[in-house]
Amino acid sequence: MKLKFVLPCLFLVQMATAQTVCIDAGHPSEVGMGTKGKVHTEVSLAWKIAKGLQKALEAEGVTVVLTKSEELEKVLNRRRAEIANDAKADLLIRLHCDAASGTGFAVYYPDRTGTTKDGITGPSKDVLEKTAVAAKKFHAIYAAALKGAQKDNGLKSDLKTAIGAKQGALTGSIFSKVPVLLVEMCVLTNPADEAFIGSAEGQQKIISAMTKATLAVVKPATASDKARL
């Protein structure tokens, strides 16, 4: 008779510990279609990486929610955060490509409360604290995995972005009620960066690095076990 109750209990424990990651492939949004390289577009590359990351994380037993259903679907940045909130995600990962001088990737996160032009403030102190822990762990693993393939431009505050400098935090961060970070995966206007992220090999390296970094945040025990194998 006891066995009949043990199995359902184990099932409930497994369900309770399931992890959810929300992947936000950047653009189109209220700020436009994103940047372009000579051949590739930010919106296309972000979507490809998002789908690859989704597949890799789901293979690890992580529940994945996307903020859009197709590459060119327009979703406002506030709504992107709300989708992650509704899913009660353990982490919201926002994927973008930069347009600037230089080369390499960077990881951004909110380190203080911001305020939109409509007077909405956020994220909360609790989210800021959880995000800081997640961002530092994610960046360390991601940078290590891509060492020798891409330049690491560091872990930076949302304040270092154009919108974050005006609001104190990015719009997607302000409305987020879950840990949130943004990855500028490359400088797409740099020919070498574009060639790297535009190649199948480069995309796989980015997806692999991002998978390891994400698992280190949402499933640390699993990530640690795999690192020892």
C-alpha positions as CSV (number, residue, x, y, z in Angstrom):
1,M,0.0,0.0,0.0
2,K,2.8,2.4,0.8
3,L,4.3,2.1,-2.8
4,K,1.1,3.6,-4.2
5,F,1.8,6.8,-2.4
6,V,5.6,6.9,-2.9
7,L,5.5,7.2,-6.7
8,P,3.0,10.2,-6.8
9,C,5.1,12.0,-4.2
10,L,8.3,11.5,-6.2
11,F,6.5,12.9,-9.2
12,L,5.4,15.9,-7.3
13,V,8.9,16.6,-6.1
14,Q,10.2,16.4,-9.6
15,M,7.5,18.7,-10.9
16,A,8.3,21.2,-8.1
17,T,12.0,21.4,-9.0
18,A,11.6,21.7,-12.8
19,Q,13.4,24.8,-14.1
20,T,12.0,27.3,-16.6
21,V,14.1,29.6,-18.9
22,C,12.6,32.4,-21.0
23,I,14.6,33.1,-24.2
24,D,14.0,36.5,-25.7
25,A,15.3,36.8,-29.3
26,G,15.8,40.5,-29.7
27,H,13.7,42.5,-32.2
28,P,11.5,43.5,-33.9
29,S,10.3,45.8,-31.0
30,E,9.3,49.4,-30.4
31,V,13.0,50.3,-31.1
32,G,13.1,48.8,-34.5
33,M,14.4,45.8,-36.4
34,G,17.9,45.8,-34.9
35,T,21.3,46.2,-36.5
36,K,22.7,44.7,-39.7
37,G,26.0,43.4,-40.9
38,K,27.1,43.1,-44.5
39,V,25.2,39.8,-44.9
40,H,23.3,39.0,-41.7
41,T,20.7,40.8,-39.5
42,E,20.5,40.9,-35.8
43,V,16.9,39.7,-35.8
44,S,17.7,36.6,-37.8
45,L,20.8,35.6,-35.9
46,A,19.1,36.1,-32.5
47,W,16.3,33.9,-33.6
48,K,18.6,31.2,-34.8
49,I,20.6,31.2,-31.6
50,A,17.4,31.3,-29.5
51,K,16.0,28.2,-31.3
52,G,19.3,26.4,-30.9
53,L,19.5,27.2,-27.3
54,Q,15.9,26.1,-26.8
55,K,16.6,22.7,-28.2
56,A,19.8,22.3,-26.1
57,L,18.1,23.3,-22.9
58,E,15.1,21.2,-23.5
59,A,17.4,18.2,-24.0
60,E,18.6,18.9,-20.4
61,G,15.1,18.8,-19.0
62,V,14.6,22.6,-18.8
63,T,11.2,24.1,-19.7
64,V,11.8,26.8,-22.3
65,V,9.5,29.7,-23.2
66,L,10.1,32.0,-26.1
67,T,8.9,35.6,-26.2
68,K,7.8,35.3,-29.8
69,S,6.6,32.5,-32.1
70,E,8.4,33.5,-35.3
71,E,11.4,35.4,-36.4
72,L,9.7,38.6,-37.5
73,E,7.0,38.8,-34.9
74,K,7.0,42.2,-33.3
75,V,6.8,42.2,-29.5
76,L,7.2,45.2,-27.3
77,N,10.0,45.1,-24.7
78,R,7.5,45.4,-21.8
79,R,5.6,42.4,-23.2
80,R,8.8,40.3,-23.5
81,A,9.4,40.8,-19.8
82,E,5.7,40.0,-19.0
83,I,5.9,36.7,-20.9
84,A,8.9,35.7,-18.6
85,N,6.9,36.9,-15.6
86,D,3.8,34.9,-16.5
87,A,6.0,31.8,-17.0
88,K,7.6,32.4,-13.6
89,A,10.9,31.8,-15.3
90,D,14.0,31.1,-13.3
91,L,15.9,33.3,-15.8
92,L,15.1,35.6,-18.7
93,I,17.9,35.7,-21.3
94,R,17.7,38.4,-23.9
95,L,19.7,37.9,-27.1
96,H,21.1,40.8,-29.2
97,C,24.0,41.8,-31.5
98,D,25.8,45.1,-31.1
99,A,26.5,47.9,-33.5
100,A,29.7,49.6,-32.4
101,S,33.4,49.8,-32.8
102,G,35.5,46.9,-31.5
103,T,34.7,43.2,-31.3
104,G,33.4,40.5,-29.0
105,F,30.5,39.9,-26.6
106,A,29.3,41.4,-23.4
107,V,26.7,40.5,-20.8
108,Y,24.5,43.3,-19.3
109,Y,22.3,43.2,-16.2
110,P,20.3,45.7,-14.1
111,D,22.2,46.7,-11.0
112,R,19.7,49.4,-9.8
113,T,16.1,50.4,-10.2
114,G,15.2,52.2,-13.4
115,T,12.2,54.4,-14.4
116,T,10.4,54.5,-17.7
117,K,9.2,57.7,-19.2
118,D,5.7,56.7,-18.0
119,G,6.9,56.6,-14.4
120,I,7.1,52.8,-14.0
121,T,9.9,51.7,-11.8
122,G,11.7,48.4,-11.5
123,P,13.0,45.8,-11.1
124,S,12.5,45.1,-7.4
125,K,15.3,44.8,-4.8
126,D,14.8,41.0,-4.7
127,V,15.1,40.7,-8.5
128,L,18.2,42.9,-8.5
129,E,19.8,40.7,-5.9
130,K,19.0,37.5,-7.7
131,T,20.0,38.9,-11.0
132,A,23.4,40.0,-9.7
133,V,24.1,36.4,-8.6
134,A,22.8,34.9,-11.9
135,A,24.7,37.4,-14.1
136,K,28.0,36.9,-12.5
137,K,27.8,33.1,-12.7
138,F,26.5,33.2,-16.3
139,H,29.2,35.5,-17.5
140,A,32.0,33.6,-15.9
141,I,30.9,30.3,-17.5
142,Y,30.0,31.9,-20.8
143,A,33.4,33.7,-21.1
144,A,35.4,30.6,-20.2
145,A,33.5,28.5,-22.8
146,L,34.2,31.1,-25.5
147,K,37.8,31.8,-24.5
148,G,40.0,32.0,-27.7
149,A,36.9,32.2,-30.0
150,Q,35.6,35.7,-29.0
151,K,36.8,38.7,-27.1
152,D,35.2,39.0,-23.7
153,N,34.1,42.7,-23.1
154,G,32.9,41.9,-19.6
155,L,29.9,41.9,-17.4
156,K,28.3,45.4,-17.5
157,S,25.5,47.4,-15.9
158,D,22.4,48.3,-18.0
159,L,23.6,51.8,-17.4
160,K,26.3,51.2,-20.1
161,T,23.6,50.9,-22.8
162,A,22.0,53.9,-24.5
163,I,18.5,53.2,-23.1
164,G,19.8,52.1,-19.7
165,A,21.7,55.4,-19.4
166,K,18.5,57.3,-19.8
167,Q,16.2,55.1,-17.6
168,G,18.6,53.6,-15.1
169,A,17.9,50.2,-16.6
170,L,16.7,48.7,-19.8
171,T,12.9,48.5,-20.4
172,G,13.0,44.7,-20.4
173,S,14.8,44.8,-17.0
174,I,12.4,47.4,-15.5
175,F,9.3,45.2,-16.1
176,S,11.0,42.0,-15.2
177,K,9.9,40.2,-12.1
178,V,12.5,37.4,-12.6
179,P,16.3,37.4,-12.9
180,V,17.2,39.0,-16.3
181,L,20.3,39.5,-18.4
182,L,21.1,40.6,-21.9
183,V,23.8,39.1,-24.1
184,E,25.3,41.2,-26.8
185,M,26.6,38.2,-28.7
186,C,28.9,40.0,-31.0
187,V,29.6,43.3,-32.7
188,L,27.7,42.6,-35.9
189,T,29.1,45.6,-37.7
190,N,32.6,44.0,-37.3
191,P,33.3,41.8,-40.3
192,A,35.2,39.2,-38.2
193,D,32.4,39.0,-35.6
194,E,29.8,38.7,-38.4
195,A,31.7,35.9,-40.0
196,F,32.0,34.0,-36.7
197,I,28.3,34.3,-35.6
198,G,27.1,33.8,-39.2
199,S,28.9,30.4,-39.5
200,A,27.4,27.1,-38.4
201,E,30.5,26.5,-36.3
202,G,30.3,29.9,-34.6
203,Q,26.6,29.5,-33.8
204,Q,27.2,26.1,-32.3
205,K,30.0,27.4,-30.1
206,I,27.8,30.3,-28.9
207,I,24.8,27.9,-28.2
208,S,27.1,25.5,-26.4
209,A,28.6,28.2,-24.2
210,M,25.2,29.7,-23.5
211,T,23.7,26.3,-22.6
212,K,26.6,25.7,-20.1
213,A,26.2,29.2,-18.6
214,T,22.4,28.9,-18.3
215,L,22.5,25.5,-16.7
216,A,25.1,26.8,-14.2
217,V,22.5,29.3,-13.1
218,V,19.2,27.3,-13.1
219,K,20.6,23.8,-12.5
220,P,23.9,24.3,-10.7
221,A,24.1,20.7,-9.4
222,T,23.6,19.3,-12.9
223,A,26.1,21.7,-14.4
224,S,28.7,20.8,-11.7
225,D,28.2,17.1,-12.3
226,K,28.8,17.5,-16.0
227,A,31.9,19.6,-15.5
228,R,33.5,16.6,-13.6
229,L,32.8,14.1,-16.4
